[in-house]
Amino acid sequence: MGALALAASMILVPVSGTAVAASPPHTTDSFGGPGGGAPGRGGAPHTIVTDGVKLASIRQAVRGGHATRAQRDALKAVLDKANTALTAGPWSVLDKPSAPPSGDKHDYMSQAPYWWASQPKTPENPQGCPYVSKDGQRNPEADAITDHTYRMWAWDAMYYLSLAWYYTGDAKYAKRAALDIRTWFLDPATRMNPNMTYSQLVPCRTTVSGTGIIDSTQSFSQLMDAFALLDGGAPGWTGKDHSGIKAWLTQYLGWMQTSPQAKLELAATNNHGTFLDMQNATISAYLGQRDAARKIVLDAEQKRFPVQFAADGIQPLELSRTMSWHYVNFNLTAWGRMAEVGKHLGVDVWKYRAANGVTLRKVVDQLIPGALHGAEAWPHQQIGVFDQSIAADIFHAAAEEAHDTDAAAALKQMPLPAGGDTWSVRVSCFPLDPPLK
C-alpha cells in the first residue's frame, strides 16, 4: 500500500514516509466510553490485553517526532495492513455457501482441517466416509466453508483498523472498524449468532466435540483491545454499538462456559484449554467482571502448568504433534496473552513457579535453539515449513516482562517475521493462527 494521506486540515507528523495526524478534535458521533484513550483526550486506553500505558507512550513518541526507528517501521507496517482493510470486506457468516445443521446461516460453521475422507467418494458413499485424522495435514476441502477464512480476515481487520485510528487519529480507520464490527456481530441481517456450535465439524460424524472452539479462542482476544480502543471516543463508534457488543459478548461468554462443547474444551489439557481460559478471561475483563477474570488466570496457572510443562521447560503435549515447533509456539502465544491480561488483574504469570520448579521463562527459553538455528536444532517432528520467526513475540514478552536476557539476545540474531517485526507498536503477543497449508 502507499503512504497514508490524511486531510489537509490535520496537523501531520511524518513517520517513516507515512503521515500521522496529531490530536484531531473529538467528534460528536462517537462513544466516549470506558476506554478513555481517544487521541487528544489524554490518558492511556483501558485495553484488556495490551498495556495501555505503553500504547500511550508510543503514541506520544510518534506524535512528538521522537519515535524509534523500530517504532516508525512497525507503525508503517500496521498502517499498511489497516489501509488494505479499508477496502476489503466487510465480511459476514451469511457469505458461506450453505447453512450448518441448524439451518441458520447466522451460526458460524467450519470443517475440521486435519480430517480426510478414508474411502473413495462414490454415489453410494458421496462423502468418502469415514473421515480420519491426519495431524498437521490440512484438507483443502475445509476452505470451501468461508466462515473460517473470513473470520480471520475480519477480526484482524477490526484490530488493525482500531490500532491505526489510535495512533493516527484518522476517523476513516475507526469508522471502517465500526462497520466491520457491526456487520460481523451486530447487524440483524448479517450478524453471527453468539456460539461456536458448528465449528470444525467432521464430515460423517454427529458427535459433539469441543476442539472447534479453537477457531474463536486463538484470536478472539485481540477484539477486546479493538473494542476498548474504540470505546475511547472513536468517530463512528456509538453508545449503541458499545451496548450491543457487550450484550453479544455476554451471551457468547455464557455459551463459552456452559455449552457441552465448551465443557469439553475446558477439560482439554493442551493448547486448546489454555486458549479457552485466556479468551474467557479477556471477555470477562472487558465486561467488567474483573474478579471472575482474575480467578480464571489464577486457576489456569495452578491447573495447567503442571500438566503442560515439564520441570526442564519442555511441552510434552505439544511436542507430540507432527508440527511440534508450531504448536509449542502456539501454546506460548496463549500464555503470553494470559500473562498480559493477568497483569491488568494483579496476577504476574511470569513470576509463577509450579511445584516442579518450572516457570514460563524457562519454557520460553526452550525455544531459543530452534529460533536461532531452525530445524537442525529442533530434535522433534515438524512437517512443513519451519518458521523460526514465530517465536519473536513471546521472546519480546519474556524480555520485557521477565527480564529474560537470553530471549532478548536471541531476538537480535533470529529471522524477523515476514513484513517486519511490529511488536514495538503492538506490544503484545499477537494471535498465531494455525498454518493454512
Phi, psi and omega in degrees: 000157178278180180293150180287126178251115181261167180302142185295340182283350181272155174279130185249138175240122183289136176228095177049049179086001182243134181275134180235129183284140178257119170044069176290160180293150178291134182261163186273348182265032182233162180258113178274066187275205189290349180299315175061020185234030180293145178307134177086354182258352178082163178081164179268148177291149181272059180291156187267321180257299182295148176286109183297329178295320177296318179299316181296321179294319178295316180297321178297320179295319179296312182294328182274357178079016179239031174292150177287165177300319180298319179293319179296315180295319181294319180295321177299319179295320178295317180292328175299317178295317180294320179296322175297319182292339181298330184244009177256156179068202358289159185250156180211150174293345178287349184282346183292153188289338182213163182274155174288180181304337178291340185083000184249111181292349175289343176280130177298143178215140172211168179252140178302122191286336186258018181249139187227150174297136181261351182232156175300144178276120184230168176303327179281333181224071189296337180266350182075033182294152356276161174272144180234153182277135173231091189304129176082355180254106186281127178277119181297344176303328184298336183286346181291334176267113194282347185303320183298310181293316181294326176300314179299313182296314184295314184290322175297318180299315179302318181293308184293324177295319179294318179293320178298319177297317182301317183281324186262332186078007181281119185299334184298328179291314180296317182294323178289321176300316180298319178298315180298319180294314179300318183296316184281324190247331196243322184295122182305332182281337188230354189293154171273134173294145185283067175202164175234036186303324187249029177276138179052052173294144175257118179307145179078358181244149177236000182286152179282135177224145179265348189298332182294344179300339179301335175305324179271307193296333183294337186219356186296330184297335179297334181288333178297322176289322177299313179298317182296321177296316179294327178299342183279022176105027183289134176301133179088350178259110191259170174300326177295320177298314181300313179296321181295317182289326177294320178295317179298315181295324179299316177292320182295315179298320177301316178295320182289352179248337190237344183290157176303320179296316182295321180296322176295318182290323177298332179277350180296138184265348183263207183302332180300316179293320179300312183295322180292318176301313182297315179300312183295327177294319182290320178296315179301317181296317179297324181280003178085009180268065188295320180296318179295318179297317180298319180296322178300315181294314180298316180296323180297317177306305187290324184276322191262328180306307185296333182274322186271330190240124173284168184301328181273001176097359178283161181244087186303321183295320180281330179290343179281351182280158178287342177242062190297322180297317178299313190283332173292323176290320179302310180297320180290334173299317177297317179293323177299317179287327175299318179295324181292315178291325177299324179301322177293337187255008179081021178242120180260092182296329180295335180268352183291134178236120180287171182300331179276004176090356184285144175235164179298323178300318180297323179294317179299317184296340176295342182273347188301313179302316179295321180293326182276321191239358175077205188300329182294339179255011183239100187278039182224162183290134173213093178285150180081199185291138174258096184267100182297330189290344184291349177276355188301313185296316181290332174292317176302313182298316180296320180295318184280318188265331181247005180053042182278100183290331178292318177295320179298319179293322180297324181300331182281347186244337186278160176297144179273157178300150176301133182087359177100162180268110184261012180307321190294349172242345174270321182043044171202155178292118183280140179307134182253105181291148172302152181298145181271350181229000000 
